[in-house]
Amino acid sequence: MEILSKKRRDFMRNAGLAAAATFVPGMTFSQKADAVEEELEKRLQLAQASGGMGAAAQSAEILAPPAMPAKPTIEDFLRLRFYYAPGGGIKQNSHMLQSANLALEAGYPENVVVACALHDSGMYIRRSDHGHWGSELLEGHVDEEIVWAIKYHQSLRFFADPDYNYTYPEMYVRMFGEDYVPDEYQRQHAEYAKKHKWYPTARFITVNDLYAWDDDAQINFEPIVELILRNFKTPKEGLGFDNSHNAHFWRSLIWPNRRV
């Protein structure tokens, strides 16, 4: 795996400092880490100036995304939510796209590429415990190994594993100090995951997650979306309207600002 360039380290450091300004007393270590990732993703969005929009206009569109079709498919959610560039089109420097592309180019199995392509989808529902939200969002639509891996990558990212060439993120050391202590439930989940047969899939998400922050990236969306479509079950009624146990998760993405 490539060594992080100075430019990419600076990008991550500046985003981390901006996120730190929003920390409030009582926030747990994992909540702070999620705040940093959210700020990184927001900066990737603003770095891709689509349609000549200024930063203020782009920020407004992030808060009020475009309307969805009456029977939305996963491709609609990819194009209009997860990978959407303010002003229209695909956000080619999307963190999840970068992560999936790293896995694809490195020759990881198809299910790992798909897991990387969707691993932070839970962030679009709620920042805290995003791995759990993402796994619940995707349950029943992708293979259960992908669902499981997305859930547990959240905890595994806090723990190094030299057997997989995964080191603790340098950005976290800078932000929180070398004496950090992850939340106890994160430690318990990581210990459980390490003993599970699907541990490698979750760990591979963290490996490709770590390097997928480059504001200049221009990822080819089509090969990755083709893999997702091949591995995703969209109900004929459209996501959010099939009366499944998690349909409401998809509706919350369709109408993120609806009050009732």
C-alpha positions in Angstrom: 0.0 0.0 0.0 1.3 3.4 -0.9 2.6 5.8 1.8 0.4 8.7 2.4 1.7 11.8 0.5 2.4 15.0 2.3 -0.5 16.7 0.4 -3.0 14.0 1.5 -1.7 14.1 5.1 -2.1 17.9 5.1 -5.7 17.5 3.8 -6.5 15.0 6.5 -4.9 17.1 9.2 -6.7 20.3 8.2 -10.0 18.5 8.2 -9.2 17.0 11.5 -8.5 20.4 13.0 -11.7 21.8 11.7 -13.7 18.9 13.2 -11.9 19.3 16.5 -13.4 22.8 16.7 -16.9 21.2 16.9 -16.0 18.8 19.7 -18.1 19.3 22.8 -17.6 18.1 26.4 -18.7 14.6 26.9 -18.1 13.4 23.4 -16.6 9.9 23.3 -13.5 9.0 21.4 -15.5 7.2 18.7 -17.9 10.2 18.4 -14.9 12.5 17.8 -13.4 10.1 15.2 -16.8 10.0 13.4 -16.9 13.8 13.4 -13.4 13.9 11.8 -14.5 11.5 9.0 -17.7 13.5 8.4 -15.5 16.7 8.0 -13.2 14.8 5.7 -16.1 13.7 3.5 -17.6 17.3 3.5 -14.2 18.6 2.3 -14.1 16.1 -0.5 -17.5 17.3 -1.6 -16.4 21.0 -1.6 -13.1 20.2 -3.3 -15.0 19.0 -6.4 -16.4 22.3 -7.6 -19.2 21.1 -9.9 -20.9 23.4 -12.3 -18.9 26.4 -11.1 -20.8 26.5 -7.8 -19.2 28.4 -4.9 -18.6 26.8 -1.5 -21.8 28.3 0.0 -24.0 27.1 -2.8 -22.5 23.6 -2.6 -23.0 23.5 1.2 -26.6 24.4 0.7 -27.2 21.6 -1.8 -25.5 19.1 0.5 -28.2 19.9 3.1 -31.0 19.8 0.5 -30.2 17.0 -2.0 -32.1 16.5 -5.3 -35.5 14.7 -5.5 -35.5 11.0 -6.0 -37.6 9.0 -8.5 -40.9 7.5 -7.4 -39.4 4.0 -7.2 -35.8 4.5 -6.5 -33.2 1.9 -7.1 -29.8 1.5 -5.6 -28.3 3.2 -8.6 -30.5 6.3 -7.9 -29.2 6.3 -4.3 -25.6 6.1 -5.6 -26.0 8.9 -8.1 -28.2 11.2 -6.0 -27.1 10.5 -2.4 -23.9 8.5 -1.7 -21.8 9.7 -4.6 -23.7 12.9 -5.6 -21.7 16.0 -6.4 -23.3 19.3 -5.6 -24.3 20.9 -8.8 -25.0 17.5 -10.5 -23.0 14.5 -11.6 -20.9 12.0 -9.7 -18.5 13.1 -7.0 -15.5 11.4 -8.4 -13.4 12.0 -5.3 -16.0 10.3 -3.1 -14.4 8.6 -0.1 -16.4 5.4 -0.6 -15.6 5.4 -4.4 -11.9 5.9 -3.6 -12.0 3.0 -1.1 -13.7 0.7 -3.5 -11.3 1.6 -6.3 -8.3 0.9 -4.1 -9.8 -2.6 -3.4 -10.6 -3.1 -7.1 -7.1 -2.2 -8.3 -5.5 -4.4 -5.6 -7.5 -7.4 -6.8 -9.6 -8.0 -3.7 -12.7 -10.2 -4.1 -15.9 -8.7 -5.5 -17.7 -8.7 -2.1 -14.9 -6.7 -0.6 -15.1 -4.1 -3.3 -18.8 -3.8 -2.8 -18.4 -3.6 0.9 -15.9 -0.7 0.5 -18.2 1.0 -1.9 -21.0 1.1 0.7 -19.1 1.0 4.0 -20.0 4.6 5.1 -23.6 4.6 3.8 -24.7 4.7 7.4 -23.2 8.2 7.7 -26.1 9.5 5.6 -28.5 8.4 8.4 -26.6 9.1 11.5 -22.9 9.8 12.1 -22.5 8.0 15.5 -22.2 4.2 15.1 -22.4 4.6 11.4 -21.3 1.0 10.8 -24.3 -0.3 12.6 -26.7 2.1 10.8 -25.2 1.1 7.5 -25.5 -2.6 8.1 -29.2 -2.1 9.1 -29.8 -0.1 6.0 -28.3 -2.7 3.7 -29.6 -5.8 5.4 -31.6 -8.0 3.0 -30.3 -6.2 0.0 -26.7 -7.5 -0.1 -25.0 -10.6 1.0 -25.0 -11.0 4.8 -21.2 -11.1 4.9 -21.1 -7.6 3.4 -23.6 -6.5 6.0 -21.6 -8.0 8.8 -18.3 -6.5 7.5 -19.7 -3.0 7.3 -21.0 -3.2 10.8 -17.7 -4.3 12.4 -15.3 -2.2 10.3 -16.5 0.7 12.6 -14.8 -0.9 15.6 -11.9 -2.5 13.9 -10.6 0.8 12.5 -9.4 1.7 16.1 -7.2 -1.4 16.4 -4.0 -2.2 14.4 -3.4 -5.6 12.9 0.1 -6.1 11.4 -1.0 -9.4 9.8 -3.1 -7.3 7.4 -0.7 -4.3 7.3 -3.2 -2.1 9.1 -1.8 0.5 11.4 -3.7 2.8 13.7 -4.5 6.0 11.7 -1.8 8.6 12.2 -4.5 11.3 12.0 -6.2 9.9 15.2 -2.8 10.0 17.0 -2.4 13.7 16.1 -6.0 14.5 17.0 -6.4 12.5 20.2 -2.9 11.8 21.5 -1.0 8.5 21.9 -2.8 7.6 25.1 -6.3 7.3 23.5 -8.6 4.6 24.8 -11.4 3.5 22.4 -14.8 3.0 24.0 -15.3 -0.3 25.7 -18.0 -1.5 23.4 -15.8 -0.8 20.4 -13.1 -3.0 22.0 -15.6 -5.7 22.7 -16.9 -5.6 19.2 -13.4 -5.7 17.7 -12.5 -8.7 19.8 -15.6 -10.5 18.7 -15.0 -9.7 15.1 -11.4 -10.9 15.2 -12.6 -14.4 16.0 -15.3 -14.5 13.3 -15.0 -16.2 10.0 -15.8 -13.0 8.1 -13.1 -11.0 9.9 -10.9 -10.6 6.8 -13.7 -8.9 4.9 -14.3 -6.3 7.6 -10.5 -5.8 8.1 -10.1 -5.3 4.3 -12.6 -2.4 4.5 -10.4 -0.7 7.1 -7.2 -1.3 5.0 -8.8 0.4 2.0 -10.5 3.0 4.2 -7.3 4.4 5.6 -5.9 5.5 2.2 -9.0 6.7 0.5 -8.8 10.5 1.3 -7.5 12.3 -1.8 -9.3 15.5 -2.8 -7.8 15.3 -6.3 -9.0 11.8 -7.0 -11.0 11.2 -10.2 -12.5 7.7 -9.9 -14.3 5.9 -12.7 -17.7 5.3 -11.3 -19.1 2.9 -13.8 -17.1 -0.3 -13.0 -17.8 0.1 -9.3 -21.6 0.7 -9.8 -21.7 -2.3 -12.1 -20.4 -4.5 -9.3 -22.8 -3.0 -6.8 -25.8 -3.6 -9.1 -24.7 -7.2 -9.6 -24.7 -7.8 -5.8 -27.7 -5.7 -4.8 -31.4 -6.7 -4.6 -33.7 -3.7 -5.3 -37.4 -4.4 -4.6 -39.8 -3.9 -7.4 -41.7 -1.3 -5.3 -38.5 0.8 -5.0 -36.2 1.1 -2.0 -38.2 2.5 0.9 -41.6 1.4 -0.3 -41.6 -2.4 0.0 -42.7 -2.6 3.7 -39.5 -4.4 4.7 -38.2 -4.0 8.2 -35.7 -1.4 7.1 -37.6 0.5 4.4 -37.8 3.5 6.7 -34.1 3.9 6.6 -34.2 4.4 2.8 -37.1 6.8 3.2 -35.0 8.9 5.6 -32.5 9.3 2.8 -35.2 10.1 0.2 -36.6 12.9 2.4 -33.7 13.9 4.8 -35.4 17.2 5.8 -39.0 16.0 6.2 -40.2 16.9 9.7 -43.1 14.4 9.9 
